[in-house]
């Protein structure tokens, strides 16, 4: 009888955890922790769920491919204040990393990021706690996953996740699933610390423009 009672308690606890969104590991836990950080307005905990090197690198890809914003590559250099050489691309990704870190720190702490994504009528703004907790996760393999995130405004975007050491980290976001899959499976993003970096070039006098 005691065994059956213990089994029943364990089953009830499992159901409770499922309903409450409890996650102990995997990409689901990362999304759950991201949602909690947004709810708590804890920018440090929010940024801890990211591989910011990979995220910034993939955001640069998103910018390059957004024809309506950049007119493809012709306006990219003028927008970011860079050329088209690899060292310039690397420097721009570094600038994006700094910009996103600064922006996330401010907007998560103020609650502005959640408000923006909750009201947004366009995709690519998945940072809404409820949407993150309900995200549909699809594992590509043991190291990569993508998550379909639909906000209260019925806007759907995708988050790319990759296992970094023992933890899953957000490595990109995208409007389309196939782009998110490409980001999740990208083993060598531009700012990957394991890759040799080109020599730094003198900064352009005009500097990079803020995004």
N, C-alpha and C positions, 0 to 999 in steps of 0.2 A: 504494500500500500504506500509506503514511504517513497519507494522508487517511482510509482505512478504519479504521486503528488509532485515530486521533484521534476519529473518530465513535463507535467502540466504547467508548472511554474515557468520552466524553461521555454515552453512553447508560447506562453502568454508574453514573456519578456521579448521573444523574437518578433511576435506580432506587433508589440508596442514599439520596438525599435524600427520596424519596417514603416509603421505609420508615422513615427516621429522623425523619420529620415536619418536614423542612426547609421553611421558608416565607420568601420574601423580601419579599412584599407581600400586601396584601389582609387581610380579616378573619381568615383562618386564621393569619396571622403574629401578630396581636394575641392570639389564643387561645393560640398556642404560647408567646408571651412571658409570658402570664399564668401558664401551667403552669410554666414555668421559674422564674418569680419565687416561686411557691408552693413548688416543690422546694427552691430556694435559701434559702427563708425571708427573702426580700428584700422587705420591705413597700413600700419606695420604688419599686422596679421594678413591683410589683403595682399600686400606685395610679396609676402613670404610664400604665397601659392604660385608664384610666377617664376619661370626662367626668363628673366628680363632680357638677357642677351638674345635668346631665340625669339622672344616676343617682338622686340624692336626690329630685328632683322626681317621678320615676316610682315610687320606693319609697313616696312619699306617696300616690300613686294606688293602689298595691297595698294599703296600709293602709286606705285609705278603702273599698275594695271587699271587704275581708275581713270578711264578716259575722260569722263565728264569733269573730273576735278583737275586733272593734270594735262589733258590733251595728249595722253600717253607719255612718251619719254621726252618730247621736245620741251615741255615746260618744267620737267622735274628739276633740272639743274638750277633754273632761275628761282623756283619755289624754295628749294633748300639751300641755295647759294653754293652749289657744288658743280663739279664737272662730271664726266662720265667714266673716269678711270677708277680702277678697283679701290685704290687708296681713298679716293674721294667718296665712293659708295660706303666704304667702311666708316669713314669719319661721320657721314650723315646718319648712319645707323647708330653710332655712338651718341650723336646729338639727339636722335629720337629716343634712345634709352633714357637719357637724362630728362628729356621733356616729359615722357610718360611717367617716369618716377615722380617727378615734381608735380605733375597734374593729378596723378592718382593720390598722392599724399594729401593734396589740398581738397580734392573733390570727394574722396571717401570720408575724410574727417568731417567735412561740412554736410554730408548727405546729398550734395549736389549731383553726384554721379548716379545714385539710385533714382533720384527725381528725374534726371534727364532720360535715363533708359526706360523708366516706367511710362513717360509721356511720349517717347520717341515714336514717330510714325514711319520710320525707316529701319531696316535691319542693321546688323553690325553693332548693336548696343545691348549686349546680353547681361549687363551687370545689374540684375534685379534679383534680390534674395529668393523670392518665391519661385521665379523662373529657374534659377540655378538648382534649387532643391528638387524641382520636378523634371530636370533635364533628362533626356533619353540618351543614355550612354551606349556607344557601340565600340567594343574593343576590336582593334585591327589585328593586334597580336599582343604578346605579353609586355611589350614596351610602349605601345602606341594606342591611342583611343581618340574618338571624337564624340562630342556631345551636342545634341540638338536642343537649343534653348529657345523657348517661345515666351515672350513677355505678356503682360496683361493686355497690352495693346494689340496682341496677336501678330507681333513681328518676330520672325524666326531668323536666327543666325546660328553659327556653329563655332564651338570652341575646340581647339586642338590641344590634346594633352599628351605628354610623354613622360615615361618613367626616368627620373634622374636619381641615380643611386637607389635608395630604398623608397623614395617618395615620388608621387606623381605631381607634375607641375604643368601649369598652363603655358603653352609655347606659341599660341597664336589664336586669332579669331578670324572668321571669314563669313561672307554672305552665302557662299555655296559649299556644299558638303565636300565635293572633290578637292576644293582648295584647302579645306581644313585637313583632309586626309594627307594632302601633300605636305602641309606644315607639320603634322604629327609625325610623319615618317621621315622628315628631313633630318638626317644625322649630322649634317655639317652646315648649320645656319651661319650667316655671315660673321656674326660676332662670337662664334664658338671659340672658347678660350684655349682649346687644344690646337687650334690652327695657328701657324706663323702669321704675324701681322706685318703688313707692308710698312715701310718707314713713314713717319709722320711728315706731311707736307706743310709748308708755311700757311697759316690761316689767311683766307681771302680778306681783304680789307673791309669788304661789305659785311662779312660774317653770314652765318646761316640765318634764315628767317625763321621766326617762331611759328609752330603749327598749332 
